[in-house]
Amino acid sequence: MQVVLVGLVFIGLDRGNFGIVVNALVGLGVTYLPALLERDYRIPMDAGLTLWISSAAFLHALGTVGLPGSETSFYAGVWWWDHLTHALSSSVVAAAGYATVRAVDEHTTDIYLPPRFMFVFILLFVLAFGVFWEVIEFAISGVASLAGTGSVLTQYGPDDTLLDLVFDAVGGVIVAVWGTAHLSDVVGALQSRLEGTAR
C-alpha cells in the first residue's frame, strides 16, 4: 500500500493535481501510524489492526485518482466507493473513541459506563466526527472555489452528506457490536498508560 501511495504522489504531480498529492501524502503518513503507536506508546498493533487503519487511508487516497484511461475519480465514477471509505474510516474513528473511553472506564472506579451507554456513545462520537468532517469538506471546497483552484476534498451536496453520515453510522455500529473482541489489547495498553500517568 505504501508503494502504491508513493506512486499516487507522482501521479498527482504529473497531472498537476494537488488533491491527489495531498491525499496520498496524508494516507502515506497514516500507514506509519500503527508502527509509531506500537514503538513509542507500547500500544499493541497486530496485523489486523494495522491493515484496518492502513486500508482506510489507502482506499481514500486511491479514490481521488482517475479510473484507468479516464480523469474521473473512483469517488465520482464508482457509486459505492464513497460509502465504503466512509464506513471504513468511521469504524477506525469509532475504534479510537471506544478504546479510549473503555480504558478510562476500566482505569477508575469513579466512572462506570454500562454496555448500552457505550453503544450509544460510539454512535454519537462517530456521527459528531462525521459532521465535523463534512463541515471541513464544505469549507475546503468553498475556499478552493473562491480561489479558483481544485479542492483537496470534494463536497457533492446535501444528499451526499446525509448518505455519508449513514455510512459513518454503519462503521460505528460495526465497532459497537464487535469492538470488545478486537480492541481488548489496545484498551489494556491504554489503561496501563493511564495508571502509569496517575502515579
trRosetta pair geometry for C-beta under 8 A, 3 or more apart (Angstrom, degrees):
i j d omega theta_ij theta_ji phi_ij phi_ji
1 4 5.7 -56 -150 38 33 110
1 5 6.2 35 152 -21 67 106
1 31 6.0 -177 103 -111 117 143
1 54 5.5 123 79 159 161 118
1 55 7.5 -115 -102 -87 153 50
1 58 4.5 -67 -158 -100 122 142
2 5 5.6 -53 -146 36 33 113
2 6 6.6 36 153 -20 64 100
2 28 6.2 88 -140 -136 75 84
2 31 5.3 -167 -81 111 92 157
3 6 5.8 -51 -153 33 32 111
3 7 6.6 35 147 -18 63 105
4 7 5.3 -54 -153 37 36 116
4 8 6.4 41 147 -25 67 100
4 58 7.2 61 79 -153 123 108
4 62 7.3 0 140 -86 127 108
5 8 5.4 -45 -148 29 36 115
5 9 6.9 46 149 -24 62 94
5 24 5.0 160 -168 -167 76 85
5 25 8.0 145 164 -76 107 24
5 27 5.2 -148 -128 100 130 111
5 28 4.3 168 130 -75 138 89
5 31 6.9 -166 4 -7 158 142
5 58 6.5 -100 -64 -118 110 78
5 61 5.9 39 -122 103 95 158
6 9 5.6 -44 -158 23 37 115
6 10 7.1 31 148 -11 63 101
6 24 7.7 148 -82 163 15 120
6 28 6.7 87 -63 -104 65 138
7 10 5.8 -58 -156 39 37 108
7 11 6.3 41 147 -22 69 104
8 11 5.3 -48 -144 35 37 115
8 12 6.3 41 154 -20 66 102
8 20 6.0 -136 170 174 91 99
8 23 7.8 -72 140 91 134 89
8 24 3.8 -172 101 -107 113 137
8 27 7.8 13 67 57 147 136
8 61 5.8 112 110 150 166 112
8 62 6.9 -115 -88 -93 144 55
8 64 7.9 90 -174 68 127 101
8 65 5.9 -106 -133 -63 103 132
9 12 5.8 -56 -154 36 29 112
9 13 6.5 28 149 -18 64 106
9 20 7.7 170 -110 130 29 87
9 21 5.6 66 -144 -133 66 68
9 24 4.6 -157 -64 106 68 137
9 25 6.1 80 -100 -61 115 80
9 28 7.4 -13 -46 -27 122 143
10 13 5.4 -50 -144 37 36 112
10 14 6.1 39 154 -22 66 105
11 14 5.7 -55 -147 37 30 112
11 15 6.3 15 158 -6 65 110
11 17 7.9 -20 124 46 75 119
11 20 6.2 -88 96 152 93 147
11 65 6.2 30 111 -127 148 120
12 15 6.0 -64 -143 46 28 100
12 17 4.7 -102 -147 74 73 88
12 18 7.2 99 174 -104 114 10
12 19 7.3 -146 -137 73 121 49
12 20 3.1 -167 -95 93 109 107
12 21 3.7 -169 118 -53 143 70
12 22 8.0 -162 -180 6 161 53
12 24 6.1 -156 -11 10 137 133
12 65 7.9 -97 -64 -95 83 90
13 16 7.5 27 -176 -74 30 36
13 21 6.1 85 -57 -89 70 120
15 20 6.8 56 57 26 126 147
17 20 4.3 52 104 10 115 111
17 21 6.8 160 96 -13 64 86
17 64 7.9 168 143 149 130 107
17 150 6.5 -65 -144 98 69 165
18 21 5.6 -58 -151 38 37 114
18 22 6.1 32 157 -17 72 108
18 149 7.2 0 32 167 141 119
18 150 6.0 154 41 72 96 109
18 152 6.7 -70 118 -82 92 83
19 22 6.1 -57 -143 38 27 106
19 23 6.1 19 163 -11 64 113
19 64 5.6 -148 133 -169 102 133
19 150 5.5 -98 -21 133 113 114
19 151 6.3 47 -86 100 126 42
19 152 4.7 175 -117 -122 75 41
19 153 7.6 175 -139 -41 109 30
19 154 7.9 35 -147 -41 152 93
20 23 6.1 -63 -144 44 25 106
20 24 6.0 23 160 -17 65 113
20 61 7.8 87 -158 -172 59 78
20 64 5.1 179 -99 119 65 117
20 65 5.8 80 -126 -84 120 73
21 24 6.1 -63 -147 39 23 108
21 25 6.3 19 158 -16 63 110
22 25 5.9 -58 -146 38 28 108
22 26 6.2 26 157 -16 65 107
22 152 4.8 -37 72 -133 147 120
23 26 5.8 -52 -142 39 30 110
23 27 6.1 33 156 -19 63 109
23 60 6.5 -132 -170 128 113 90
23 61 4.5 165 138 -119 93 72
23 64 4.7 113 56 -1 159 154
23 152 6.7 161 -47 -173 89 86
24 27 5.6 -54 -145 39 29 114
24 28 6.2 34 154 -23 64 105
24 61 4.7 111 -93 -167 51 127
24 64 7.7 -121 -43 59 81 128
25 28 5.6 -50 -146 34 31 114
25 29 6.5 35 153 -20 62 103
26 29 5.6 -53 -153 34 32 114
26 30 6.5 34 150 -21 65 104
26 57 7.1 -141 120 -154 77 108
26 61 7.2 180 67 -81 83 111
27 30 5.6 -53 -149 33 33 112
27 31 6.7 38 153 -25 64 100
27 57 4.0 152 -140 159 73 95
27 58 5.8 121 -176 -84 125 36
27 60 6.3 -174 -88 71 116 95
27 61 3.5 -71 -21 -35 155 137
28 31 5.9 -50 -155 26 34 113
28 32 7.4 27 150 -13 61 101
28 57 7.9 -158 -23 143 21 129
28 61 7.8 72 -30 -79 69 169
29 32 6.1 -62 -164 34 38 107
29 33 7.3 58 141 -45 65 92
30 33 5.2 -27 -160 -7 46 124
30 53 6.6 -147 161 156 99 94
30 54 6.9 159 116 -111 91 50
30 56 7.6 -92 144 82 147 91
30 57 3.6 177 77 -84 140 157
31 34 7.8 -41 -177 17 38 98
31 53 7.8 153 -110 113 42 93
31 54 4.5 59 -118 -125 82 100
31 57 6.1 -139 -50 77 75 139
31 58 7.0 64 -74 -59 116 95
32 35 5.7 -60 -166 44 58 111
32 36 5.9 60 140 -26 82 109
33 36 5.5 -60 -146 39 33 114
33 37 6.2 32 159 -20 69 106
33 53 6.3 -113 75 153 117 142
34 37 5.8 -55 -146 36 31 110
34 38 6.3 24 158 -15 65 108
34 45 4.0 160 -170 178 100 158
34 49 6.5 149 -125 115 128 95
34 50 4.2 172 115 -111 173 83
34 53 5.6 155 -53 55 109 144
34 54 7.2 -62 -4 -43 127 97
35 38 5.9 -59 -147 40 30 108
35 39 5.9 20 160 -13 67 114
35 45 7.3 -112 -68 67 33 146
35 50 7.8 56 -47 -122 70 122
36 39 6.1 -59 -136 43 25 104
36 40 5.7 -11 179 14 65 117
36 41 7.8 41 135 6 66 100
37 40 7.0 -63 -119 52 16 86
37 41 5.2 -44 -160 47 56 117
37 43 4.4 -47 158 57 101 119
37 45 5.9 99 79 -43 111 130
38 41 7.5 -32 -64 58 8 73
38 42 7.0 36 -165 -123 42 21
38 43 6.0 -97 -86 69 48 62
38 44 6.5 56 -117 -123 97 25
38 45 4.6 -101 -57 20 117 106
41 189 7.8 93 132 152 88 121
41 193 7.0 -4 -175 -90 92 147
42 189 6.0 -162 118 -157 79 116
42 192 7.9 -70 105 89 123 130
42 193 7.6 161 66 -69 104 106
43 186 5.9 38 -173 -135 100 78
43 189 4.6 147 -120 115 58 147
43 190 6.8 33 -111 -59 109 76
44 185 4.5 -57 66 146 135 124
44 186 6.4 -125 60 -75 80 59
44 189 5.7 178 3 -44 82 142
45 49 4.9 -124 -153 89 68 124
45 50 5.2 89 156 -62 108 90
45 53 8.0 -42 -150 11 122 138
45 186 7.9 57 -81 -88 60 104
46 49 5.4 94 52 13 68 100
46 50 7.0 -132 100 -4 33 94
46 185 7.5 80 -22 57 109 154
47 50 5.7 -59 -145 41 31 113
47 51 6.1 32 157 -20 67 108
48 51 5.8 -56 -146 37 27 109
48 52 6.2 33 153 -24 63 107
48 182 7.1 -104 116 -153 136 115
49 52 5.4 -52 -147 33 32 117
49 53 6.4 25 159 -13 66 105
49 182 7.5 157 -75 164 91 102
49 186 7.3 142 -117 -55 156 128
50 53 6.2 -58 -148 39 28 105
50 54 6.0 19 159 -11 65 116
51 54 5.9 -61 -137 46 27 107
51 55 5.8 32 162 -27 66 111
52 55 6.1 -54 -143 31 19 110
52 56 7.0 21 156 -21 56 104
52 88 7.9 -162 -168 -166 70 92
52 91 7.5 -95 -176 108 113 115
52 92 6.5 161 140 -89 96 94
52 95 7.7 60 131 -10 141 166
53 56 6.1 -57 -160 27 30 111
53 57 7.0 16 153 -7 64 107
53 92 5.6 110 -110 -129 66 129
54 57 6.0 -62 -153 42 36 105
54 58 5.7 35 153 -22 71 114
55 58 5.5 -57 -137 41 30 113
55 59 5.9 25 167 -16 68 109
55 88 6.4 -95 111 -177 100 141
56 59 6.5 -58 -143 37 20 103
56 60 6.6 20 157 -17 58 110
56 85 7.1 114 -155 -154 64 69
56 88 4.6 -170 -102 133 84 102
56 89 4.6 131 -168 -88 117 62
56 91 7.6 -154 -85 58 131 89
56 92 4.9 -81 -15 -21 168 141
57 60 5.9 -60 -151 36 29 111
57 61 6.4 22 157 -14 66 109
58 61 6.1 -61 -150 39 28 105
58 62 6.1 24 156 -17 66 111
59 62 5.6 -53 -139 40 32 113
59 63 6.2 45 155 -32 63 103
59 81 7.8 -164 171 -164 102 86
59 84 6.7 -93 160 118 147 110
59 85 5.1 -161 115 -97 110 95
59 88 6.5 53 51 65 142 155
60 63 5.7 -53 -156 24 29 118
60 64 7.6 29 151 -23 58 98
60 85 5.0 122 -84 -160 73 131
60 89 6.4 57 -60 -67 128 130
61 64 6.2 -53 -166 21 38 110
61 65 7.8 35 144 -21 63 101
62 65 5.9 -55 -164 23 45 113
62 74 6.4 20 127 12 79 150
63 73 6.2 61 157 162 58 109
63 74 4.3 -104 -134 73 57 112
63 75 4.5 76 165 -50 106 89
63 81 5.2 150 -123 160 113 126
63 82 7.4 120 -164 -78 147 58
63 85 5.9 -55 -33 -46 153 153
64 73 5.5 -44 -160 -139 27 136
64 74 7.7 -27 -5 35 18 91
64 75 6.7 15 -85 -6 44 122
65 73 6.3 120 69 -130 20 81
65 74 6.8 29 63 -9 67 100
66 70 5.2 -156 174 97 107 64
66 71 4.7 -72 -110 -141 143 25
66 72 5.8 94 -142 54 83 33
66 73 5.7 -69 -86 -81 45 48
67 70 4.3 9 68 54 94 119
67 72 5.4 -6 13 77 107 88
67 73 7.4 137 -26 -157 72 10
67 74 6.5 122 -70 -75 80 62
67 77 5.0 -70 -32 79 130 163
67 78 7.7 137 -81 -37 117 97
70 77 6.9 93 109 -83 145 158
72 76 5.1 -120 -168 89 86 114
72 77 4.0 98 132 -58 119 120
73 76 4.8 86 55 15 81 97
73 77 6.4 177 82 5 35 96
74 77 6.1 -70 -122 54 25 93
74 78 4.9 -17 -168 20 72 120
74 81 4.6 158 145 -121 95 165
75 78 7.5 -23 -71 48 10 82
75 81 5.5 -124 -96 96 41 127
75 82 5.5 74 -145 -67 82 95
75 85 8.0 -46 -96 21 93 145
75 154 6.8 140 117 51 149 132
77 81 8.0 40 68 0 61 140
78 81 4.1 82 86 -31 108 113
80 83 5.1 -60 -161 43 61 116
80 84 5.8 64 143 -27 85 103
81 84 5.8 -58 -151 35 30 111
81 85 6.3 19 159 -11 67 109
82 85 6.1 -58 -143 41 29 105
82 86 6.2 28 159 -18 65 109
82 160 7.2 -37 145 -159 161 103
82 163 7.6 65 111 111 120 118
82 164 6.9 -69 158 -91 109 87
82 167 7.8 144 126 38 72 160
83 86 6.0 -58 -146 38 26 108
83 87 6.3 23 158 -16 63 109
83 163 6.9 -67 -90 157 93 108
83 167 4.7 -168 -152 -90 68 153
84 87 6.1 -61 -149 38 26 107
84 88 6.2 17 158 -13 64 113
85 88 5.8 -57 -140 43 31 109
85 89 5.8 26 163 -15 68 112
86 89 6.0 -56 -136 42 26 105
86 90 5.9 21 164 -15 64 113
86 130 7.7 60 -165 -127 107 112
86 164 5.0 -157 -115 -150 154 71
86 167 4.1 85 93 99 119 121
86 168 5.6 -73 168 -60 104 68
86 171 7.0 -137 133 -21 62 130
87 90 6.1 -59 -141 41 23 106
87 91 6.4 28 156 -25 60 107
87 167 4.5 -84 -57 177 84 95
87 168 7.4 -137 -92 -80 43 24
87 170 4.8 -36 -119 88 108 114
87 171 4.4 168 -165 -59 51 94
87 174 7.5 77 179 -5 98 138
88 91 5.8 -54 -151 29 28 112
88 92 7.0 29 151 -18 61 101
88 171 6.6 -129 -37 -106 9 124
89 92 5.8 -52 -157 31 37 111
89 93 6.6 35 147 -15 67 104
89 171 7.1 -55 68 -109 45 169
90 93 5.3 -49 -147 39 41 114
90 94 6.1 45 151 -22 68 104
90 126 5.0 73 -175 -162 105 114
90 129 7.3 155 -128 86 82 117
90 130 6.2 6 -106 -75 123 108
90 167 7.0 152 15 123 139 69
90 168 4.0 165 -97 -143 156 64
90 169 7.7 -28 142 -19 156 20
90 170 7.6 97 74 64 134 66
90 171 3.3 133 84 65 97 145
90 172 6.0 -59 147 -41 112 77
91 94 5.4 -49 -143 38 33 115
91 95 6.3 40 153 -25 63 102
91 171 3.6 -119 -48 -165 73 96
91 172 7.3 -144 -94 -57 54 30
91 174 5.3 -25 -112 72 120 124
91 175 5.3 160 -152 -43 74 107
92 95 5.6 -50 -148 32 31 114
92 96 6.7 32 152 -18 62 102
92 171 7.8 -38 9 180 55 132
93 96 5.9 -54 -153 34 32 111
93 97 6.5 28 152 -14 65 108
93 125 7.5 -168 140 131 97 97
93 126 5.8 126 97 -117 113 76
93 129 5.1 -161 174 103 148 163
93 171 7.5 65 44 122 92 133
94 97 5.7 -58 -148 41 32 110
94 98 6.0 33 155 -21 68 109
94 122 5.1 58 -157 -171 102 101
94 125 6.7 128 -116 88 63 111
94 126 4.7 -9 -76 -73 97 119
94 171 5.9 174 -3 130 131 89
94 172 4.5 170 -93 -114 140 61
94 174 7.6 124 72 65 151 79
94 175 3.8 164 116 39 124 154
94 176 7.1 -76 179 -39 133 75
94 179 7.4 -114 133 -83 101 128
95 98 5.7 -53 -140 38 29 112
95 99 6.1 27 161 -18 65 108
95 175 5.2 -136 -66 -127 67 134
95 179 6.4 -178 -113 -125 69 102
95 182 8.0 -56 -126 98 121 110
95 183 5.9 -175 -157 -87 93 138
95 186 7.9 46 166 73 100 162
96 99 6.1 -55 -143 37 25 108
96 100 6.3 22 159 -16 61 111
97 100 6.0 -61 -147 38 26 109
97 101 6.2 14 163 -8 65 113
97 121 7.5 -161 147 137 117 95
97 122 6.2 147 96 -122 120 65
97 125 4.2 137 -168 146 164 155
97 126 7.2 -136 25 -56 149 70
97 129 7.9 -137 -49 -27 135 138
98 101 6.3 -66 -144 43 24 101
98 102 5.8 21 162 -17 65 116
98 118 7.0 70 -133 -176 88 105
98 122 5.4 14 -75 -99 99 115
98 175 5.7 -157 -20 155 147 118
98 176 7.5 -164 -91 -88 132 52
98 179 4.6 -72 156 -167 163 153
98 183 6.3 88 103 82 117 166
99 102 5.9 -58 -139 41 24 110
99 103 6.2 27 159 -23 61 109
99 179 7.8 -140 -56 -176 69 113
99 183 5.1 -121 -83 175 99 128
99 186 4.6 -41 -136 118 139 117
99 187 5.2 -136 -146 -76 73 70
99 190 5.9 125 154 -5 95 150
100 103 5.9 -57 -151 33 26 111
100 104 6.7 23 153 -15 62 105
100 190 6.4 -128 -106 -173 48 159
101 104 5.7 -52 -150 36 35 111
101 105 6.3 39 150 -22 65 106
101 113 6.7 26 155 -11 105 175
101 118 7.1 165 107 -125 127 87
101 121 6.3 -149 141 136 173 147
102 105 5.4 -52 -148 36 34 117
102 106 6.3 28 155 -15 67 106
102 113 7.7 -116 -102 67 52 136
102 118 7.0 47 -80 -128 91 132
102 179 7.9 -179 -38 135 148 124
102 183 7.5 112 44 112 152 120
102 187 4.7 -47 104 -126 120 126
103 106 5.8 -56 -144 41 30 107
103 107 6.0 38 153 -32 64 109
103 187 5.1 -163 -69 -157 81 66
103 188 7.9 -141 -109 -47 94 11
103 190 3.5 -67 -100 103 162 114
103 191 4.4 -147 -151 -62 84 70
103 193 8.0 7 177 49 143 94
103 194 6.1 150 150 -13 106 135
104 107 5.5 -52 -142 28 30 118
104 108 6.9 -21 176 21 63 102
104 111 6.2 -10 137 76 91 157
104 194 6.9 168 -96 -105 55 161
105 108 7.8 -94 -153 51 16 71
105 111 5.5 -110 -114 113 54 108
105 112 6.9 82 -155 -130 94 28
105 113 4.5 -80 -106 22 134 111
106 187 6.6 93 6 162 146 108
106 191 4.8 -44 91 -106 120 138
107 191 5.2 -165 -72 -142 85 80
107 194 4.3 -45 -114 106 148 144
107 195 6.4 -154 -138 -58 95 77
107 198 7.6 153 178 -28 117 142
108 111 5.3 64 82 19 104 94
109 112 7.7 7 -168 -58 49 92
113 117 5.1 -126 -170 88 77 126
113 118 5.6 94 140 -63 114 88
113 121 7.2 -21 -165 -14 131 152
114 117 4.7 96 59 5 78 104
114 118 7.2 -139 99 -8 42 85
115 118 5.5 -52 -149 31 36 114
115 119 6.6 40 153 -23 66 100
116 119 5.6 -49 -154 29 35 115
116 120 6.6 29 152 -11 66 105
117 120 5.8 -59 -151 42 35 107
117 121 5.9 39 151 -25 69 108
118 121 5.5 -52 -141 36 30 115
118 122 6.3 33 159 -23 64 102
118 176 7.1 158 124 -140 82 85
119 122 6.2 -55 -153 30 25 108
119 123 6.8 20 152 -12 60 107
119 176 4.5 85 -133 -171 69 125
120 123 5.9 -59 -153 39 33 110
120 124 6.2 27 155 -14 69 110
121 124 5.9 -61 -146 42 29 106
121 125 5.9 32 156 -23 67 110
122 125 5.7 -54 -143 36 27 114
122 126 6.2 25 159 -17 63 108
122 172 5.2 158 137 -169 91 94
122 175 5.8 -154 -172 94 141 108
122 176 4.4 -178 68 -79 146 97
122 179 7.2 -154 -101 -29 155 154
123 126 6.0 -58 -147 38 27 108
123 127 6.2 21 158 -14 64 111
123 169 6.2 32 -147 -139 93 83
123 172 4.7 121 -104 136 52 141
123 173 6.9 36 -90 -67 101 68
123 176 6.5 -6 -45 -53 84 148
124 127 5.8 -58 -141 42 30 108
124 128 6.1 32 158 -21 66 107
125 128 5.9 -56 -147 35 25 110
125 129 6.4 21 155 -14 62 108
125 172 7.4 157 66 -126 81 123
126 129 5.8 -58 -149 40 30 109
126 130 6.1 35 151 -24 65 108
126 168 5.3 171 152 160 102 94
126 169 6.6 144 101 -97 126 40
126 171 6.4 -177 -156 86 145 97
126 172 3.5 -139 21 -77 158 122
126 175 7.9 150 -62 40 136 130
127 130 5.3 -50 -143 35 33 117
127 131 6.4 37 155 -20 65 100
127 165 6.3 54 -137 -160 84 99
127 168 6.2 129 -96 111 52 124
127 169 6.2 24 -75 -79 100 86
127 172 7.1 -42 -35 -29 76 159
128 131 5.9 -50 -150 33 31 110
128 132 6.5 34 149 -19 62 106
129 132 5.4 -53 -150 37 35 116
129 133 6.3 38 150 -22 66 104
129 168 7.6 -170 80 -165 87 133
130 133 5.6 -51 -148 34 32 113
130 134 6.4 32 153 -19 65 104
130 164 6.6 170 -171 130 111 94
130 165 5.1 129 133 -113 140 71
130 168 3.7 15 -88 -136 144 173
130 169 7.9 -59 -12 -42 162 65
131 134 5.7 -53 -148 35 33 112
131 135 6.5 36 152 -20 65 103
131 165 7.1 36 -67 -103 70 119
132 135 5.8 -54 -152 33 31 112
132 136 6.6 33 149 -19 64 104
133 136 5.6 -53 -152 35 34 113
133 137 6.4 37 150 -20 66 103
133 164 8.0 -131 95 151 117 134
134 137 5.5 -48 -148 34 35 115
134 138 6.3 37 152 -20 65 104
134 155 7.7 93 -164 -118 71 103
134 161 5.0 83 -148 -141 137 104
134 164 6.4 147 -84 87 112 142
134 165 7.3 -30 -41 -59 143 97
135 138 5.6 -53 -148 37 31 113
135 139 6.2 30 154 -19 65 107
136 139 5.8 -56 -145 38 29 110
136 140 6.2 25 159 -16 66 108
136 153 6.9 43 121 56 89 162
137 140 6.1 -58 -144 39 26 106
137 141 6.1 24 158 -17 64 111
137 153 4.5 -111 -122 133 76 127
137 154 7.1 -14 -166 78 108 22
137 155 4.7 136 137 -74 102 91
138 141 5.9 -59 -146 39 26 109
138 142 6.2 26 155 -20 63 110
138 155 5.0 79 -92 -91 56 155
139 142 5.7 -56 -147 36 28 112
139 143 6.3 26 157 -16 65 106
140 143 5.9 -53 -145 38 31 108
140 144 6.2 30 155 -18 64 109
140 151 5.7 114 132 -160 92 103
140 152 5.8 -71 172 50 139 94
140 153 4.9 73 76 45 142 102
141 144 5.8 -57 -146 39 29 111
141 145 6.2 32 154 -22 64 107
141 151 4.7 9 -108 -121 60 160
141 153 6.6 -88 -50 92 86 76
141 154 6.3 87 -94 -138 118 36
141 155 4.2 -110 0 13 160 107
142 145 5.7 -54 -147 34 29 112
142 146 6.4 27 156 -16 64 106
143 146 5.8 -56 -149 38 31 110
143 147 6.1 21 156 -11 66 112
144 147 5.8 -62 -142 45 29 105
144 149 5.2 -96 -154 77 79 79
144 150 6.4 -39 -172 125 130 19
144 151 3.7 -170 41 -83 166 79
144 152 7.4 -175 -67 3 139 65
145 148 7.6 33 180 -71 29 34
145 151 7.4 -7 -40 -59 72 116
151 154 5.7 130 87 -84 124 61
151 155 7.9 -63 138 6 166 78
155 160 7.5 156 -175 80 52 130
155 161 7.4 9 -155 -66 91 103
156 159 7.7 -67 113 69 97 81
156 160 3.7 70 75 -13 109 166
156 161 7.9 -174 62 -37 75 67
157 160 5.2 96 58 13 68 103
157 161 7.1 -123 108 -8 36 93
158 161 5.4 -54 -146 34 34 115
158 162 6.5 33 158 -18 67 103
159 162 5.9 -54 -152 35 32 109
159 163 6.5 28 152 -14 65 107
160 163 5.7 -56 -148 40 33 110
160 164 6.2 41 151 -26 66 104
161 164 5.6 -50 -149 31 30 116
161 165 6.7 28 153 -17 63 104
162 165 5.8 -55 -152 35 33 110
162 166 6.6 38 149 -23 64 102
163 166 5.4 -48 -150 30 37 116
163 167 6.5 26 156 -9 67 104
164 167 6.1 -64 -152 43 30 102
164 168 6.3 39 147 -26 66 104
165 168 5.2 -44 -144 31 36 119
165 169 6.5 42 153 -21 63 99
166 169 5.7 -54 -159 32 31 113
166 170 6.8 36 143 -23 63 100
167 170 5.0 -37 -147 26 45 119
167 171 6.8 50 152 -17 64 96
168 171 5.8 -53 -158 35 34 111
168 172 6.5 35 146 -19 65 106
169 172 5.4 -54 -149 37 36 115
169 173 6.3 39 153 -23 68 102
170 173 5.8 -51 -148 33 31 111
170 174 6.7 36 151 -23 62 102
171 174 5.7 -51 -152 29 33 115
171 175 6.8 24 154 -10 64 105
172 175 6.0 -61 -153 40 33 105
172 176 6.0 34 152 -22 69 110
173 176 5.4 -54 -140 38 33 114
173 177 6.1 26 161 -16 67 108
174 177 6.3 -63 -150 39 24 104
174 178 6.2 -30 171 30 63 110
175 178 6.8 -80 -128 61 24 73
175 179 4.4 50 176 -70 69 108
175 183 7.9 38 -157 -23 94 140
176 179 6.2 1 -94 -7 14 120
178 181 5.4 -53 -170 38 72 115
178 182 6.1 35 143 1 93 114
179 182 6.6 -87 -149 50 29 89
179 183 5.1 -22 -179 18 74 128
180 183 6.9 -69 -111 49 14 88
180 184 6.4 41 179 -64 56 96
181 184 7.2 -40 -159 -19 12 108
183 186 4.8 -53 -166 44 75 116
183 187 5.7 82 133 -28 87 98
184 187 5.5 -52 -145 36 33 114
184 188 6.3 37 155 -21 65 105
185 188 5.6 -53 -149 35 31 114
185 189 6.5 31 153 -18 64 105
186 189 5.8 -54 -149 36 32 111
186 190 6.4 29 154 -15 65 106
187 190 5.9 -58 -148 39 30 108
187 191 6.2 32 153 -22 65 108
188 191 5.6 -54 -146 35 29 113
188 192 6.5 33 154 -21 63 103
189 192 5.7 -51 -151 33 32 113
189 193 6.7 32 151 -18 63 103
190 193 5.6 -52 -151 35 35 112
190 194 6.5 37 150 -20 65 103
191 194 5.6 -52 -151 34 34 113
191 195 6.5 34 151 -19 65 104
192 195 5.6 -54 -149 36 33 111
192 196 6.3 34 152 -19 65 105
193 196 5.6 -53 -147 37 33 112
193 197 6.3 34 153 -20 65 105
194 197 5.7 -54 -147 36 31 111
194 198 6.3 32 154 -23 64 108
195 198 5.7 -53 -146 33 31 113
195 199 7.0 39 154 -30 61 99
196 199 6.1 -49 -158 18 33 114
